[in-house]
Amino acid sequence: MTANRVIHVHLSPSLVPAERFVGGVAVVIDVLRATTTMVYALAAGCDRIRPCATVEEARHLADHLPAGKVLLCGEREGLQLPGFDAGNSPREFTCARCKGMAIVLTTSNGTRALLHAAAAERVLIAAFTNYSAVCEQLRHEKRPIHILCAGESGGVALEDTLLAGAIVDYLVRLPEVEVDDGARLAWDCFELHGTHLEESLRLSSGGVRLHLLGYDDDVRVCARVDVFHLVPELRRDPLRVEIAAVGITGSHWRFS
């Protein structure tokens, strides 16, 4: 009997052409820190997030949105961009700062990965902080599922692979599931690192870089599981990230 749930994990956008997502559901991951930041911003009441690939595009878009209702945010090499209102730390996106605001965001890897997956029929944003909520959204999905790791400068990132493996770990418990080799590699990563999540994130290249930049607390925040029960989704015309689903859900995290 042919499986009707096909799970693909792409360890970097450089390893998958954009047209591969057509007809499927994409789950975009950038644990350190873009997708975690998006979850925090939406949980804090931001109206929408406009992802941009370049700094120039972000500045132009922010200039053409209503004054006083937009925050221009982003980073390169982990540091806040000059003249921007905020960087890419989830701790910056509080209710007091962004409730009712539109956020224009450009990051080194995460926003580019999100735009790379835009051809999918549905694009969800995942972090450890909304892990179980994302799993619930995928629970009854029959279309091919493509889990896309933002990675690091075209390469593979441990923290993104780990979360991809955690999602695979949930999905393989469902009936009639087929996984590709990328999914098996990510699943193995989760088996090895899922029991000591924060320590693994700190050992990753991204975690080491954040430590050197003074963002140790961001690693701790990004390693928290199931803080929020909301799922951001990429909408179209114009491209924007909004809350797709919110609600109480039980935890699907396997490790206590």
DOKE-851797 format. One line per 4 residues: number of its first residue (from 1); their letters; for each residue x, y, z of N, C-alpha, C. Coordinates in Angstrom, 1 decimal, decimal comma. Atoms other than C-alpha are relative to their C-alpha. Layout:
<atoms>
NUM> A> X/Y/Z/X/Y/Z/X/Y/Z | ... $
</atoms>
This chain:
<atoms>
1> MTAN> 0,8/-1,2/0,0/0,0/0,0/0,0/0,9/1,2/0,0 | -0,8/-1,2/0,1/1,4/3,4/-1,0/-0,3/1,0/1,1 | 0,2/-0,9/-1,0/1,9/5,8/1,8/-0,6/1,3/-0,5 | 0,6/-1,2/0,5/-0,2/8,9/1,6/0,5/1,3/0,8 $
5> RVIH> -0,6/-1,1/-0,7/1,9/11,1/3,9/1,5/-0,1/-0,3 | -1,4/0,0/0,4/5,3/12,0/2,4/0,6/1,2/0,7 | -0,7/-1,0/-0,8/7,7/13,9/4,6/1,4/0,2/-0,5 | -1,3/-0,4/0,5/10,7/15,7/3,1/0,6/1,0/1,0 $
9> VHLS> -0,8/-1,0/-0,7/13,4/17,5/5,1/1,1/0,5/-0,9 | -1,1/-0,6/0,7/15,6/19,9/3,3/0,9/0,8/0,9 | -0,9/-0,5/-1,1/18,6/20,8/5,4/0,5/1,4/-0,3 | -0,4/-1,4/0,4/19,3/24,1/3,5/-0,8/0,4/-1,2 $
13> PSLV> 0,7/-0,4/1,2/17,5/26,1/0,9/0,8/-0,2/-1,3 | -0,8/0,2/1,1/20,5/25,7/-1,3/-0,1/-1,5/-0,6 | 0,1/1,4/0,4/19,7/21,9/-1,5/-1,3/-0,3/-0,7 | 1,3/0,3/0,6/16,2/22,3/-3,0/-0,5/1,1/-0,9 $
17> PAER> 0,5/-1,0/0,9/14,8/24,2/-6,0/-1,3/0,5/0,5 | 1,2/-0,6/-0,5/11,9/26,5/-5,2/-1,2/-0,7/-0,6 | 1,2/0,6/0,6/9,6/24,7/-7,6/-0,4/-1,4/0,6 | 0,3/1,3/-0,7/9,9/21,5/-5,5/-1,2/0,1/1,0 $
21> FVGG> 1,1/-0,2/-1,1/7,4/23,0/-3,0/-1,4/0,1/-0,6 | 1,3/-0,1/0,7/4,6/23,4/-5,6/-0,9/-1,2/0,3 | 0,9/1,1/-0,3/1,6/21,4/-4,5/0,1/-0,5/1,4 | -0,2/0,5/-1,3/2,9/20,8/-1,0/-0,2/1,0/1,1 $
25> VAVV> 0,1/-0,9/-1,2/2,9/22,3/2,5/1,5/0,1/0,5 | -1,4/-0,3/-0,5/6,2/23,9/3,6/-0,1/0,4/1,5 | -0,2/-0,4/-1,4/7,3/24,3/7,2/1,4/0,6/0,1 | -1,3/-0,7/0,0/10,1/26,9/7,5/0,5/0,1/1,4 $
29> IDVL> -0,6/0,0/-1,3/12,5/26,7/10,4/1,3/0,9/0,0 | -1,3/-0,7/-0,3/15,2/29,2/11,6/0,0/0,3/1,5 | 0,1/0,0/-1,5/15,5/28,5/15,3/0,7/1,2/0,6 | -0,9/-1,1/-0,5/18,3/31,1/15,9/0,2/1,0/-1,1 $
33> RATT> 1,1/-0,2/-0,9/16,4/33,3/15,4/-1,3/0,4/-0,7 | 1,1/-0,6/0,7/14,0/34,4/12,7/-1,3/-0,5/0,3 | 1,4/0,5/-0,2/11,1/32,0/13,1/-0,4/0,1/1,5 | 0,4/-0,2/-1,4/11,3/32,2/16,9/-0,4/1,4/0,2 $
37> TMVY> 0,4/-1,4/-0,1/11,2/36,0/16,6/-1,4/0,2/-0,6 | 1,3/-0,2/0,6/8,2/35,8/14,3/-1,1/-0,5/1,0 | 1,0/0,6/-0,9/6,3/33,6/16,8/-0,2/1,0/1,2 | 0,0/-0,9/-1,1/7,2/36,0/19,7/-0,7/1,3/-0,4 $
41> ALAA> 0,7/-1,3/0,4/6,1/39,1/17,7/-1,5/-0,1/-0,2 | 1,4/0,2/0,2/2,8/37,7/16,7/-0,7/-0,3/1,3 | 0,5/0,2/-1,3/2,2/36,5/20,2/-0,2/1,3/0,8 | 0,0/-1,3/-0,7/2,9/40,0/21,4/-1,0/1,0/-0,6 $
45> GCDR> 1,1/-0,8/0,5/0,1/41,3/19,2/0,3/0,8/-1,3 | -0,3/-0,7/1,3/1,9/42,5/16,0/-1,0/-0,4/-1,0 | 1,0/0,2/0,9/-0,5/42,9/13,2/0,3/-1,0/-1,2 | -0,5/0,9/1,0/1,6/41,2/10,5/1,5/0,2/-0,2 $
49> IRPC> -1,5/-0,1/0,3/5,2/40,6/9,4/0,2/-0,1/-1,5 | -0,3/0,0/1,4/6,4/41,5/6,0/1,4/-0,4/-0,2 | -1,4/0,4/0,1/9,5/39,4/5,2/0,6/0,5/-1,3 | -0,7/-0,5/1,1/12,1/40,8/2,9/1,3/-0,7/-0,2 $
53> ATVE> -1,3/0,6/0,2/15,2/39,3/1,3/1,1/0,9/0,2 | -1,1/-0,9/-0,1/17,3/42,4/1,2/-0,2/1,2/0,9 | 0,1/-1,2/-0,8/18,0/45,4/3,3/-0,6/1,1/-0,7 | 0,6/-1,0/0,8/17,1/47,7/0,5/-1,5/-0,1/-0,1 $
57> EARH> 1,4/0,2/0,1/13,8/46,1/0,0/-0,8/0,3/1,3 | 0,6/-0,3/-1,3/13,0/46,3/3,7/-0,1/1,5/0,2 | 0,1/-1,5/-0,2/13,8/50,0/3,9/-1,0/0,6/-0,9 | 1,0/-0,5/0,9/11,7/50,7/0,8/-1,4/-0,3/0,4 $
61> LADH> 1,4/0,4/-0,5/8,7/48,8/2,1/-0,4/0,8/1,2 | 0,3/-0,7/-1,2/8,9/50,4/5,5/-0,3/1,5/-0,3 | 0,3/-1,4/0,4/9,0/53,8/3,9/-1,3/0,3/-0,6 | 1,3/-0,1/0,7/5,8/53,1/2,1/-1,2/-0,5/0,8 $
65> LPAG> 1,0/0,4/-0,9/3,8/51,9/5,1/-0,4/1,1/0,9 | 0,4/-1,1/-0,8/1,8/54,2/7,4/1,0/0,3/1,1 | -0,9/-0,5/-1,1/4,1/56,2/9,7/-0,6/-0,3/1,3 | 0,5/0,3/-1,3/3,8/55,2/13,3/-0,6/-1,3/0,2 $
69> KVLL> 0,6/1,3/-0,1/2,4/51,8/12,5/0,9/-1,1/-0,5 | -0,9/1,0/0,5/5,5/50,0/11,3/1,3/0,0/0,8 | -1,3/0,1/-0,5/8,7/48,7/12,8/0,9/-0,7/-1,0 | -1,0/0,5/0,9/11,7/48,2/10,6/1,0/-0,8/0,8 $
73> CGER> -0,8/0,9/-0,8/13,6/45,2/11,9/0,9/-0,9/-0,8 | -0,9/1,0/0,7/16,5/42,9/10,9/1,4/0,0/0,4 | -1,4/0,2/-0,3/20,0/41,8/11,1/0,8/-0,5/-1,1 | -1,0/0,7/0,9/23,1/40,8/9,2/1,2/-0,4/0,9 $
77> EGLQ> -1,1/0,5/-0,8/25,8/38,6/10,8/-0,4/0,1/1,5 | 0,5/0,0/-1,3/23,6/38,6/13,9/-0,2/1,3/0,7 | 0,1/-1,3/-0,6/23,7/42,3/14,5/-1,1/0,9/-0,6 | 1,1/-0,9/0,4/20,9/44,9/14,3/0,6/0,9/-1,1 $
81> LPGF> -0,4/-0,8/1,1/21,1/46,8/11,0/0,0/1,5/0,4 | 0,0/-1,5/-0,4/22,0/50,6/11,3/-1,3/0,6/-0,5 | 1,2/-0,7/0,3/19,0/52,8/11,4/-1,3/-0,8/0,1 | 1,2/0,8/-0,2/16,6/49,9/12,1/-0,6/0,2/1,4 $
85> DAGN> 0,6/-0,2/-1,3/14,1/50,0/14,9/0,3/-1,1/1,0 | -0,3/1,2/-0,8/15,0/46,5/16,2/0,8/-1,0/-0,8 | -0,8/1,1/0,7/17,2/43,5/15,4/-0,8/-1,2/-0,3 | 0,6/1,3/0,2/16,3/39,9/15,4/-0,1/-0,8/1,2 $
89> SPRE> 0,1/0,7/-1,3/16,1/39,0/19,1/-1,4/-0,1/0,4 | 1,4/0,2/-0,4/12,8/37,5/20,2/-0,3/0,8/1,2 | 0,3/-0,7/-1,3/13,2/39,3/23,5/-0,3/1,5/-0,3 | 0,4/-1,4/0,3/12,8/42,7/21,7/-1,4/0,2/-0,3 $
93> FTCA> 1,4/-0,2/0,5/9,3/42,0/20,6/-1,0/-0,2/1,1 | 0,9/0,0/-1,2/7,2/42,8/23,6/-1,4/0,6/-0,5 | 1,3/-0,5/0,3/3,5/43,7/23,6/0,1/1,6/0,0 | 0,0/-1,5/-0,1/4,3/47,3/24,6/0,7/0,6/-1,3 $
97> RCKG> -0,8/-0,6/1,1/6,6/47,7/21,6/-0,7/-0,3/-1,4 | 0,4/0,4/1,4/4,8/45,9/18,7/-1,5/-0,3/-0,1 | 1,4/0,2/0,2/1,1/45,5/19,5/-0,7/0,9/-1,0 | 0,6/-0,8/1,0/-0,9/46,6/16,5/0,9/0,5/-1,1 $
101> MAIV> -0,9/-0,5/1,0/2,2/47,3/14,5/0,2/-1,0/-1,1 | -0,5/0,8/1,1/3,3/46,0/11,1/1,5/-0,1/0,2 | -1,4/0,2/-0,1/6,8/44,5/11,2/0,6/-0,3/-1,4 | -0,7/0,4/1,2/9,1/44,6/8,2/1,3/-0,6/0,5 $
105> LTTS> -1,1/0,8/-0,5/11,8/42,0/8,7/0,9/-0,6/-1,1 | -0,9/0,6/0,9/14,9/41,0/6,9/1,1/-0,6/0,9 | -1,0/0,6/-0,8/17,4/38,5/8,3/1,0/-0,8/-1,0 | -1,0/0,6/0,8/20,5/36,7/7,1/-0,4/-1,3/-0,7 $
109> NGTR> 0,3/1,3/0,6/18,9/33,3/6,5/-1,6/-0,3/0,1 | 1,4/0,4/-0,2/15,3/33,0/7,9/-1,0/0,6/-1,0 | 1,0/-0,6/0,9/13,4/35,5/5,7/0,3/-0,5/-1,4 | -0,3/0,6/1,3/15,2/34,2/2,6/-0,5/-1,4/-0,2 $
113> ALLH> 0,6/1,3/0,1/14,2/30,7/3,4/-1,5/0,0/-0,1 | 1,5/-0,2/0,1/10,6/31,8/3,9/-0,4/0,3/-1,4 | 0,3/-0,4/1,4/10,5/33,5/0,5/0,3/-1,1/-1,0 | -0,4/1,1/0,9/12,2/30,5/-1,1/-1,1/-1,1/0,0 $
117> AAAA> 1,0/1,0/0,0/9,3/28,3/0,0/-1,4/0,5/-0,4 | 1,3/-0,7/0,2/6,6/30,7/-1,1/-0,9/-0,7/-1,0 | 0,8/0,6/1,0/5,5/28,5/-4,0/-0,9/-1,2/0,5 | 0,9/1,0/-0,6/4,0/25,9/-1,6/-1,4/0,5/0,1 $
121> ERVL> 1,4/-0,4/-0,2/0,3/25,8/-1,3/-0,3/0,6/1,4 | 0,1/-0,5/-1,3/0,7/26,5/2,4/1,4/0,1/0,6 | -1,3/-0,1/-0,6/3,7/27,8/4,3/-0,1/0,4/1,5 | 0,1/-0,2/-1,4/3,9/27,5/8,1/1,4/0,4/0,6 $
125> IAAF> -1,2/-0,4/-0,6/6,5/29,0/10,4/0,1/-0,8/1,4 | -0,2/0,8/-1,2/8,0/26,7/13,2/1,2/0,4/0,8 | -1,1/-0,2/-0,9/10,1/27,2/16,2/-0,2/-1,1/1,1 | 0,2/0,9/-1,2/10,6/25,1/19,4/-1,1/0,6/0,8 $
129> TNYS> 1,0/-0,6/-0,9/8,4/27,7/21,1/-1,5/-0,2/-0,5 | 1,4/0,4/0,4/5,3/26,6/19,0/0,0/-1,3/-0,6 | -0,1/1,3/0,6/6,3/23,1/18,3/-1,3/-0,8/-0,1 | 1,1/0,9/0,0/3,2/21,2/19,3/-1,2/0,6/-0,8 $
133> AVCE> 1,0/-0,7/0,8/0,9/23,8/17,6/0,2/-0,3/-1,4 | -0,3/0,3/1,4/2,7/23,2/14,3/-0,3/-1,5/-0,3 | 0,3/1,5/0,2/2,4/19,4/14,8/-1,5/-0,2/-0,2 | 1,4/0,1/0,2/-1,3/19,8/15,2/-0,5/0,5/-1,3 $
137> QLRH> 0,4/-0,4/1,3/-1,6/21,7/12,0/0,4/-1,0/-1,1 | -0,4/1,0/0,9/0,2/18,9/10,2/-0,7/-1,3/0,2 | 0,5/1,3/-0,4/-1,7/16,1/11,8/-0,9/-0,6/-1,1 | 0,9/0,5/1,0/-4,3/15,7/9,1/0,4/0,4/-1,4 $
141> EKRP> -0,4/-0,5/1,3/-2,3/17,0/6,2/0,3/-1,2/-0,9 | -0,2/1,1/1,0/-2,4/14,7/3,1/1,0/0,4/-1,1 | -0,9/-0,5/1,0/-0,3/16,9/0,8/1,5/-0,3/0,5 | -1,4/0,1/-0,4/3,5/16,4/0,7/0,4/1,1/1,0 $
145> IHIL> -0,5/-1,0/-1,0/5,2/18,1/3,7/1,4/0,2/-0,3 | -1,4/-0,4/0,1/8,4/19,9/3,1/0,5/0,8/1,1 | -0,5/-0,7/-1,1/10,3/20,9/6,2/1,3/0,6/-0,5 | -1,2/-0,7/0,6/12,8/23,6/5,1/0,8/0,7/1,2 $
149> CAGE> -0,9/-0,7/-1,0/15,7/24,5/7,4/0,7/1,1/-0,6 | -0,7/-1,2/0,5/17,1/28,0/6,9/1,5/-0,2/-0,1 | -1,5/0,2/0,0/20,6/26,8/7,7/0,8/1,2/0,3 | -1,0/-1,1/-0,3/23,6/29,1/7,8/0,8/0,2/-1,2 $
153> SGGV> -0,8/-0,4/1,1/25,0/30,8/4,8/0,1/-1,1/-1,1 | 0,1/1,1/1,0/23,9/28,0/2,4/0,4/-1,3/0,5 | -0,4/1,3/-0,6/25,1/25,3/4,8/-1,1/-0,5/0,9 | 1,0/0,7/-0,9/23,4/23,1/7,4/0,2/0,6/1,4 $
157> ALED> 0,0/-0,5/-1,3/22,5/24,4/10,9/-0,5/-1,1/1,0 | 0,3/1,0/-1,0/22,4/22,0/13,9/-1,4/0,2/0,6 | 1,2/-0,3/-0,7/19,5/23,8/15,6/-1,2/-0,2/-0,9 | 1,1/0,2/1,0/17,3/23,8/12,5/-0,3/-1,5/-0,3 $
161> TLLA> 0,1/1,4/0,3/18,0/20,2/11,8/-0,7/-0,7/1,2 | 0,6/0,6/-1,2/17,1/19,3/15,4/-1,5/0,2/0,1 | 1,4/-0,2/0,0/13,7/20,9/15,2/-0,7/-0,7/-1,1 | 0,6/0,7/1,1/13,0/19,4/11,8/-0,1/-1,5/0,5 $
165> GAIV> 0,1/1,4/-0,4/13,8/16,0/13,4/-1,1/-0,2/1,1 | 1,1/0,1/-1,0/11,4/16,7/16,3/-1,3/0,0/-0,6 | 1,3/0,0/0,7/8,6/17,4/13,9/-0,2/-1,4/-0,7 | 0,0/1,3/0,6/9,5/14,2/12,0/-0,4/-1,1/1,1 $
169> DYLV> 0,3/1,0/-1,0/9,4/12,3/15,3/-1,5/0,0/0,4 | 1,4/0,0/-0,2/5,8/13,4/15,8/-0,7/-0,6/-1,2 | 0,7/0,5/1,2/4,7/12,7/12,2/0,1/-1,5/-0,2 | -0,2/1,4/0,3/6,1/9,2/12,0/-0,9/-0,9/1,0 $
173> RLPE> 0,9/0,8/-0,9/3,7/8,2/14,9/-1,4/-0,1/-0,7 | 1,3/0,0/0,7/0,8/8,9/12,5/0,0/-1,2/-1,1 | 0,1/1,1/0,9/-0,5/6,2/10,1/0,5/0,4/-1,4 | -0,4/-0,1/1,4/0,9/5,7/6,6/0,9/1,2/-0,3 $
177> VEVD> -0,9/-1,0/0,2/3,9/7,9/6,7/1,3/-0,5/-0,7 | -1,3/0,3/0,7/6,9/7,9/4,3/0,9/1,1/0,2 | -1,0/-1,0/-0,2/10,1/9,8/5,0/1,1/-0,1/-1,0 | -1,1/0,1/0,9/13,0/10,7/2,8/1,3/0,0/0,9 $
181> DGAR> -1,2/0,1/-0,8/16,7/10,5/3,8/0,3/1,2/0,8 | -0,2/-1,2/-0,8/16,8/14,1/4,9/-0,8/0,0/1,3 | 0,8/0,1/-1,2/14,0/13,4/7,3/0,6/-1,0/1,0 | -0,7/1,0/-0,8/15,9/10,3/8,6/1,2/0,6/0,7 $
185> LAWD> -1,1/-0,7/-0,6/19,0/12,4/9,2/-0,4/0,9/1,1 | 0,5/-1,0/-1,1/17,0/15,1/11,1/-0,5/-0,8/1,2 | 0,6/0,8/-1,1/15,2/12,4/13,1/1,2/-0,5/0,9 | -1,2/0,5/-0,7/18,6/10,9/14,1/0,6/1,2/0,9 $
189> CFEL> -0,5/-1,1/-0,8/19,7/14,4/15,2/-0,8/0,3/1,2 | 0,9/-0,2/-1,2/16,7/14,8/17,4/0,2/-1,1/1,0 | -0,3/1,1/-1,0/17,3/11,4/19,0/1,2/0,2/0,8 | -1,3/-0,2/-0,7/20,8/12,4/19,9/0,0/1,3/0,9 $
193> HGTH> -0,1/-1,3/-0,6/20,2/16,1/20,9/-1,3/0,4/0,8 | 1,2/-0,5/-0,6/16,6/16,3/22,0/-0,1/-0,1/1,5 | 0,0/0,1/-1,5/17,3/15,3/25,6/0,7/1,1/0,7 | -0,8/-1,1/-0,5/19,6/18,3/26,1/0,0/1,1/-1,0 $
197> LEES> 0,3/-0,9/1,1/18,1/20,9/23,9/0,8/1,3/0,1 | -0,7/-1,3/-0,2/19,5/24,2/25,3/1,5/-0,2/-0,2 | -1,4/0,3/0,2/23,0/22,7/25,5/0,4/-0,2/-1,4 | -0,2/0,3/1,4/22,8/21,5/21,9/0,0/1,3/-0,8 $
201> LRLS> 0,0/-1,3/0,7/21,8/25,0/20,7/1,2/0,8/0,3 | -1,1/-0,8/-0,4/24,6/26,6/22,6/1,3/-0,5/-0,7 | -1,1/0,5/0,7/27,1/24,2/20,9/0,0/0,2/-1,5 | 0,1/-0,2/1,4/25,8/24,9/17,5/0,8/1,2/-0,5 $
205> SGGV> -0,8/-1,2/0,5/27,7/27,4/15,2/-0,8/1,3/0,3 | 0,9/-1,2/-0,2/24,7/29,8/15,5/0,0/0,4/1,5 | 0,0/-0,2/-1,4/24,7/29,4/19,3/1,3/0,6/0,4 | -1,3/-0,5/-0,3/28,4/30,1/19,5/0,1/1,5/-0,4 $
209> RLHL> -0,1/-1,4/0,5/28,1/33,2/17,4/-0,8/0,9/0,8 | 0,8/-0,9/-0,9/25,3/34,6/19,5/0,6/0,2/1,3 | -0,8/-0,2/-1,2/27,4/34,0/22,6/1,0/1,1/-0,2 | -1,0/-1,0/0,2/30,2/36,0/21,1/-0,5/1,4/-0,2 $
213> LGYD> 0,6/-1,3/0,2/27,8/38,8/20,3/-0,8/0,5/1,2 | 0,6/-0,4/-1,2/26,4/38,9/23,8/-1,5/-0,4/0,1 | 1,4/0,4/0,0/23,0/37,2/23,0/-0,2/-1,4/0,6 | 0,1/1,3/-0,7/23,3/34,2/25,4/-1,5/-0,2/0,3 $
217> DDVR> 1,4/0,2/-0,4/19,7/34,8/26,6/-0,9/-0,3/-1,1 | 0,8/0,4/1,2/18,4/34,5/23,1/0,0/-1,5/-0,2 | -0,1/1,5/0,1/19,6/30,9/23,0/-0,9/-0,7/1,0 | 0,9/0,6/-1,0/17,8/30,1/26,2/-1,5/0,2/-0,4 $
221> VCAR> 1,4/-0,2/0,4/14,6/31,7/24,9/-0,4/-0,9/-1,2 | 0,3/0,8/1,2/14,8/29,9/21,5/0,0/-1,5/0,3 | 0,0/1,4/-0,4/15,3/26,5/23,3/-1,2/-0,4/0,8 | 1,2/0,3/-0,8/12,0/26,8/25,2/-1,1/-0,7/-0,9 $
225> VDVF> 0,9/0,8/0,8/9,4/24,3/24,0/-1,5/0,3/0,4 | 1,5/-0,1/-0,2/5,6/25,0/23,6/-0,3/1,2/0,9 | 0,4/-1,2/-0,7/5,6/28,5/25,0/-1,3/0,6/-0,5 | 1,2/-0,5/0,6/2,9/29,5/22,6/-0,8/-1,0/-0,8 $
229> HLVP> 0,8/1,0/0,8/0,0/27,7/20,9/-0,6/0,7/-1,2 | 0,4/-0,7/1,2/-0,1/29,7/17,7/0,9/-0,4/-1,1 | -0,8/0,3/1,2/1,1/29,0/14,2/-0,1/1,1/-1,0 | 0,0/-1,0/1,1/2,2/31,8/11,8/0,0/-0,7/-1,3 $
233> ELRR> 0,1/0,5/1,3/1,5/31,3/8,2/0,2/1,1/-1,0 | -0,3/-1,0/1,1/2,7/33,1/5,0/-1,3/0,2/-0,8 | 1,1/-0,3/0,8/-0,2/34,8/3,3/0,5/0,7/-1,3 | -0,4/-0,6/1,3/-0,2/36,3/-0,2/-0,8/1,2/-0,4 $
237> DPLR> 0,6/-1,2/0,6/-1,0/39,5/-2,1/-0,4/1,0/1,0 | -1,4/0,2/0,1/0,9/40,9/-0,5/0,5/-1,1/0,9 | -0,6/1,0/-0,9/3,3/38,4/1,1/0,1/0,5/1,4 | 0,0/-0,4/-1,4/2,9/38,6/4,8/-0,2/-1,2/0,9 $
241> VEIA> 0,2/1,1/-1,0/3,0/36,4/7,9/-1,0/0,5/1,0 | 1,1/-0,3/-1,0/-0,1/36,3/10,1/-0,2/-1,3/0,8 | 0,4/1,2/-0,8/-1,5/33,9/12,7/-1,0/-0,8/-0,8 | 0,9/0,8/0,7/-3,1/31,0/11,0/-0,9/-0,8/1,0 $
245> AVGI> 0,8/0,8/-1,0/-4,3/29,1/14,1/0,5/0,3/1,4 | -0,4/-0,2/-1,4/-4,3/29,5/17,8/-1,0/-0,8/0,9 | 0,8/0,8/-0,8/-5,6/27,3/20,6/0,7/-0,8/1,0 | -0,7/0,9/-1,0/-4,9/25,0/23,5/0,2/-1,3/-0,6 $
249> TGSH> -0,4/1,3/0,5/-3,1/21,9/22,5/0,9/-0,7/1,0 | -0,9/0,7/-0,8/-1,4/19,1/24,4/1,4/-0,1/-0,6 | -1,4/0,0/0,5/2,3/18,8/24,2/0,3/-1,3/-0,7 | -0,5/1,1/0,7/3,8/16,5/21,6/1,5/-0,3/0,1 $
253> WRFS> -1,4/0,1/-0,3/7,3/16,9/22,9/0,3/-1,3/0,7 | -0,1/1,3/-0,5/8,6/13,4/23,6/0,9/0,0/1,3 | -0,9/0,0/-1,2/11,3/14,3/26,2/-0,5/0,9/1,1 | 0,5/-0,8/-1,1/10,4/15,5/29,6/1,0/1,1/0,4 $
</atoms>
